[in-house]
Amino acid sequence: MALSTIRILALAAVAAAALAVVGASAFDDGAWLRQRQARFTAFKAAHPHPDAVIAALKRKTAARAATAPALASDLSAPPMIWRTSAKPILLWDGADFPEMVVVPAGEYTMGSAMNEPDRLPFEAPLRRVRIGYAFAVSATPITVGEYARFVADTGYDAGNSCWTHEKDGDKVRPGRSWARLGFEETGDTPAVCMNWNDVQAYVAWLSKKTGHAYRLLSDTEYEYANRAGTTTLYWWGDDIGSNHANCDGCGSALANIHPAPAGSFAPNPFGLYDTTGNGWEWLADCAADAGAATPTDGSPNPAGNCNKHMMRAGSWNNKPRFLHPALHVGLDLSAPRYDVSGFRVARTL
């Protein structure tokens, strides 16, 4: 249910106070929230109730699954996407919360071939994965504005020291945080400097506030969502090109400078933004050795080294080879906050 105008303005004031604790924010939280509220009002007027959308989606997916062939063993098999609509299906729990895109069920070849150009050792091995269910994914990584709503509501302390990557050397910078990154932020700047606890606290809050089951994506879900039915090196083609993503060599105005506002580049065929580049994203899986047996049904890996968790996407300061959709890396849960580490959320339907 939409918040009242009085509630919105009060929450905006609380958010501003919360941000002052961790350092002055460069974005106007009140203006951002009013803009989001206007978008949410228009969204509700143009879309059916989410429960009806999800019920119809589940019926179509179940019908398609009943006639699906056995899991393909041929790794050269093309992607099989159980499409339920010609256009992305959108869900939104309100202006304080992330906009969600429904990703259809399907099957794909995970990983990369040994002879793939610029392949790195920690790219996943080739194997077929079937995700037999639809699930919702935040259209963009969680943004500064969205994280500010959580901080305003809970008073959560996401720290005031972040390891930053700068031309004069990488170092821990006291006073830097998700709300104070050292450049002019907006409410749509991806929330980076996120450690594991910061991410888990937000996801728990989001589920409690909305009454829906929010979570992180699994490793296999992320690659599936990133590829979006494509088989090229990047979802837009085999060449990095220019202005498809934000990285060191991606040809964007902010390449190797700092994160770009979420949604600055075109979405992939599923309607998701920034699945490649701009910031590494935390995943639900425990870290596993290269080639280790891990789930092929979309579920997260519960085995391996659970003191580390997987991350994907690559970052604004990485070379294009680190943006390969097959690439995943493990990060220690006790690692410091980094200005390249963010996350997006999934919603179980």
C-alpha positions, 0 to 999 in steps of 0.5 A, a space after each residue: 500500500 502506498 505511503 501517505 504524503 505525511 508519512 513520506 515527508 516524515 520518513 524523508 526527514 528521518 532519512 536525512 538525519 540518518 545520513 548525517 550520522 555517516 556523513 553528509 549525502 550529496 543527493 536530495 533524499 526528499 526530492 528523490 522520494 517524491 520522484 519515486 512516489 510519483 513513479 509508484 503511483 503511475 505504476 499502480 495505475 498502469 499495472 494489475 495487482 501483483 498477486 494476479 500477475 504472479 498467479 497467472 505467471 505460475 500457471 503458465 510456467 507450470 503448463 510449460 514445465 509439464 511439456 519440457 524435454 529432459 535436461 539437455 546434456 548437449 552443452 551446445 544446446 541453445 538457451 530454452 526460455 519459458 517466456 510468459 510475456 513479450 514484455 518484462 513483467 514488473 512488480 513493485 512493493 512501493 516507492 521505498 523499495 526496489 522495482 522488480 523484473 520477473 525473470 522467466 523459467 528456463 535452461 542455459 549453458 553455464 560457464 565458458 569454454 577453455 578456449 574462450 578469449 581472455 578466459 580466467 581460471 575462476 570462470 565456471 566450467 561448462 554445464 547445463 542448468 535448468 531453472 524451473 521457476 520464475 523469480 523476480 530480480 531488482 531491475 538495478 543494484 540496490 541504490 543509495 536512495 533505497 538503502 537510505 530508506 532502510 537506514 532511516 527506518 532501522 537506524 542501522 550503522 553501515 560503517 564510516 570507513 571504506 576501502 577505496 580505489 583511487 589513482 593515488 592508491 587503494 586504501 581505507 578512507 575514514 569518513 567514506 561510506 555508502 552515503 559518502 563516496 567522495 563524488 556527487 551521488 544521487 539517489 540512483 547511485 548504486 549502494 557500494 561499500 556493502 559488506 555481508 552483514 550490510 546486505 543481510 540486514 537490508 534483505 531481512 528488513 525488506 522481507 519484513 516490511 513488504 511481507 514478501 520473501 526477498 533474498 540474494 540471487 544464487 550463482 546460477 540464477 545470476 548468470 542466467 539473469 545476466 545472459 538473458 537467453 544470449 550465448 555471446 561473450 557479453 549479453 550484447 555481443 562478443 566485443 565490449 564495444 562502447 557504452 554498454 557498461 561501466 568498466 575500465 575499457 568500456 568506453 563510458 564517461 565514468 570508466 575507471 572513475 566511479 560507479 555510474 547511476 543505476 540504469 545508465 546503460 541499456 537493459 539486457 533482454 530480460 529488462 535488467 540493468 547493470 548485470 555487467 560492470 559498475 559493481 560486484 554483487 554479493 550472492 547467496 552461494 558459499 564459495 566453491 573451488 573451480 570445477 566443484 560440483 554445485 547445484 544445477 537447479 538454480 538453488 544456492 550452493 550450501 557447501 564449500 567455504 562458507 566463510 566466503 561468498 560468491 560475487 559476480 558482475 565486475 566493476 567500474 574499475 575492472 578490465 573487460 575480461 572481469 565482466 565475463 558472464 561466466 566469471 565468479 569470485 569469492 569474497 571473505 565475509 570478514 573483508 573490509 567494505 569496498 567501493 566496488 561491492 554492492 548487491 541486488 535482490 531477488 524475490 521468490 514468487 
